[in-house]
Amino acid sequence: MRAVLIDIDGVLTMSWKPLPGAVEALHAVRAAGFAVALVTNTTSRTRASIAATLSEAGFEVGAEDVLTAPAATAAHLAEHHPGARCLLLNSGDVTADLGDVTLVEEGADVVVVGGAGPGFDYAALNRAFGELQRGARLVAMHRNLYWRTDAGLQLDSGAFLPGLERAARVEAEVTGKPSPAFFAAALGRLGVDAGRALMVGDDIESDVLAAQRAGLTGVLVRTGKYQPETHENASGTLDHVLDSFADVPALLRPAR
């Protein structure tokens, strides 16, 4: 193993507060010589904002270490829908990570669905539905059903996306996890093959099993959105299950 891909929310932090032992564990992983990439479907903050918040919390992180679903979406749009006019449905300002993407309120070529929040009301969803009926393509930053905060589980856009797909009779192009292209982009940045990397996440399907299908070693942690019943009903067999990210350095030690 030469590289570690790490989800942020629910693995390193909860509501942006460090989980026990996470700061020390990330330091130990770096000190052992592993390349690190923080890969997140978080759509409420930019890469720079995420890095600044983590740095203030004690993590050794810079913006160059972070790959977000919005950044991956910008790359996807540039490659597959160059020059497209995009209607963005998202809670949080991530325009800095979207780069040169053209955002409009109507007459869209592409409807881009980010993360859920107060903005996911009937009017917003219906406006997106209208654009899809008029022929717009549908791009989703992820399919996460929920995430965990210090107030408990909160619904995410994956709970709404199937309704848009069925109503408009379209299928979303997914750019963040569990898209294989997202993992490939992270590995490309690190210059490491999938067989020499592991992915640590709290989402069994989008983080761990998706990474395993992409050729990485998967590590599930029992923090964040982890639920025993979801684990029991997982669609595949996990490579490793740990109590928390604090246990990752010990897992990596024998491989060195």
ZAMARGU-4260 file (C-alpha; in steps of 0.2 Angstrom, whole numbers, plus 5000, padded with zeros to 4 digits):
<rodrens>
0) 5000/5000/5000 | 5006/5017/4995 | 4991/5029/4997 | 4976/5031/5008 | 4960/5039/5001
5) 4949/5046/5016 | 4931/5052/5017 | 4930/5067/5028 | 4912/5069/5036 | 4909/5055/5048
10) 4927/5048/5046 | 4939/5062/5051 | 4925/5074/5058 | 4907/5076/5064 | 4899/5092/5060
15) 4917/5098/5056 | 4923/5093/5074 | 4938/5081/5074 | 4933/5063/5079 | 4943/5055/5094
20) 4960/5051/5088 | 4958/5056/5070 | 4970/5071/5070 | 4984/5060/5077 | 4980/5045/5065
25) 4981/5056/5050 | 4998/5063/5056 | 5004/5045/5059 | 4998/5040/5041 | 5008/5054/5033
30) 5023/5051/5044 | 5023/5033/5038 | 5025/5039/5021 | 5008/5036/5013 | 5001/5048/5000
35) 4984/5055/5006 | 4969/5062/4997 | 4953/5068/5006 | 4939/5063/4994 | 4922/5069/4999
40) 4904/5071/4993 | 4902/5087/5003 | 4894/5100/4993 | 4891/5114/5005 | 4909/5120/5005
45) 4924/5123/4993 | 4940/5114/4994 | 4949/5129/5001 | 4935/5131/5014 | 4936/5113/5019
50) 4955/5113/5020 | 4955/5129/5031 | 4942/5122/5043 | 4952/5105/5045 | 4968/5114/5047
55) 4961/5125/5061 | 4955/5109/5069 | 4973/5102/5069 | 4974/5091/5053 | 4989/5093/5042
60) 4979/5097/5026 | 4979/5109/5011 | 4967/5113/4998 | 4978/5102/4986 | 4974/5087/4997
65) 4955/5088/4995 | 4944/5082/4980 | 4926/5087/4981 | 4911/5081/4971 | 4909/5099/4965
70) 4926/5099/4958 | 4924/5082/4950 | 4907/5089/4943 | 4916/5104/4935 | 4929/5092/4926
75) 4914/5081/4920 | 4905/5095/4913 | 4920/5102/4904 | 4923/5085/4896 | 4906/5079/4892
80) 4895/5095/4891 | 4907/5109/4886 | 4899/5126/4886 | 4883/5120/4894 | 4871/5131/4903
85) 4868/5123/4920 | 4854/5125/4933 | 4862/5121/4950 | 4851/5114/4964 | 4862/5114/4979
90) 4863/5120/4997 | 4879/5129/5000 | 4890/5140/4989 | 4903/5130/4979 | 4904/5141/4964
95) 4923/5143/4966 | 4925/5124/4964 | 4914/5124/4948 | 4926/5135/4939 | 4920/5141/4922
100) 4903/5132/4923 | 4889/5144/4916 | 4875/5144/4929 | 4858/5150/4924 | 4840/5150/4932
105) 4831/5144/4916 | 4834/5138/4899 | 4847/5125/4905 | 4856/5112/4895 | 4860/5102/4911
110) 4852/5101/4928 | 4866/5099/4941 | 4860/5092/4958 | 4872/5094/4973 | 4868/5092/4991
115) 4851/5093/5000 | 4846/5106/5012 | 4833/5120/5015 | 4834/5124/4996 | 4827/5107/4991
120) 4809/5113/4992 | 4795/5110/4980 | 4798/5125/4970 | 4816/5121/4967 | 4813/5103/4963
125) 4799/5107/4951 | 4809/5120/4942 | 4823/5106/4939 | 4809/5095/4934 | 4803/5108/4921
130) 4820/5110/4914 | 4822/5091/4912 | 4805/5090/4903 | 4812/5102/4891 | 4827/5091/4887
135) 4840/5096/4899 | 4852/5082/4905 | 4854/5077/4923 | 4870/5077/4932 | 4871/5072/4951
140) 4886/5076/4962 | 4882/5060/4972 | 4868/5048/4977 | 4870/5049/4996 | 4854/5046/5005
145) 4859/5055/5021 | 4873/5061/5032 | 4876/5062/5050 | 4878/5078/5060 | 4878/5080/5079
150) 4859/5082/5078 | 4858/5065/5070 | 4855/5059/5052 | 4849/5072/5039 | 4842/5068/5022
155) 4853/5071/5007 | 4849/5073/4989 | 4850/5054/4985 | 4833/5054/4993 | 4826/5065/4980
160) 4836/5061/4965 | 4826/5045/4960 | 4810/5055/4960 | 4817/5067/4947 | 4824/5053/4937
165) 4807/5043/4936 | 4796/5059/4934 | 4807/5065/4919 | 4812/5048/4913 | 4830/5052/4913
170) 4845/5044/4921 | 4858/5055/4931 | 4876/5055/4927 | 4885/5054/4944 | 4901/5062/4946
175) 4906/5060/4965 | 4907/5044/4974 | 4902/5030/4970 | 4907/5035/4952 | 4923/5025/4947
180) 4929/5041/4938 | 4929/5050/4955 | 4941/5037/4962 | 4952/5037/4947 | 4954/5056/4948
185) 4960/5054/4966 | 4972/5041/4961 | 4978/5050/4946 | 4982/5065/4957 | 4992/5054/4969
190) 5001/5044/4954 | 4996/5028/4962 | 4987/5012/4955 | 4971/5006/4963 | 4979/4990/4969
195) 4991/5001/4980 | 4978/5011/4988 | 4964/5009/5001 | 4949/5019/5004 | 4942/5023/5022
200) 4924/5028/5023 | 4908/5027/5034 | 4896/5024/5019 | 4896/5006/5015 | 4890/5007/4997
205) 4896/5024/4991 | 4913/5024/5000 | 4919/5006/5003 | 4911/4994/4991 | 4912/5007/4977
210) 4931/5009/4980 | 4933/4990/4980 | 4924/4988/4963 | 4936/5001/4957 | 4951/4990/4963
215) 4955/4998/4979 | 4955/4990/4996 | 4940/4995/5006 | 4940/5000/5024 | 4923/5004/5033
220) 4924/5013/5050 | 4910/5012/5063 | 4908/5031/5065 | 4897/5044/5056 | 4883/5037/5046
225) 4888/5019/5050 | 4873/5008/5055 | 4873/4990/5060 | 4858/4986/5050 | 4865/4994/5034
230) 4881/4984/5037 | 4872/4968/5039 | 4862/4971/5022 | 4877/4977/5012 | 4878/4972/4994
235) 4895/4965/4996 | 4909/4959/5007 | 4920/4972/5015 | 4939/4970/5015 | 4941/4978/5033
240) 4930/4985/5046 | 4937/4996/5060 | 4930/5005/5075 | 4936/5022/5069 | 4950/5031/5059
245) 4961/5030/5074 | 4963/5012/5070 | 4970/5015/5052 | 4988/5017/5056 | 4989/5000/5065
250) 4980/4992/5050 | 4993/4999/5038 | 5008/4994/5049 | 5009/4976/5043 | 5009/4981/5025
255) 5025/4992/5026
</rodrens>
